[in-house]
């Protein structure tokens, strides 16, 4: 059961990266809905988003709460 959850997490993270790369704002919002992230994950995604310099994508990512 834990392995299945890990696979889902990896697939979700990959989908988030793809949404950022494709500037798919609504998909990104949907994928991130009610989710918190580790600081390292969030930082990585923000760095990725800076490559396209889309302020809306950056704001969506900056608004992600951090896991405690």
ZICOR-V343920 format. One record per run of one state. SS is the DSSP state (H for helix, E for strand, L for the rest). FROM is the first residue (numbers start at 1). LEN is the number of residues. If there is no record, write none. Layout:
[[SS/FROM/LEN] [SS/FROM/LEN]]
//
This chain:
[[L/1/1] [H/2/20] [L/22/3] [H/25/8] [L/33/3] [E/36/2] [L/38/1] [H/39/12] [L/51/4] [H/55/8] [L/63/2] [E/65/2] [L/67/2]]
//
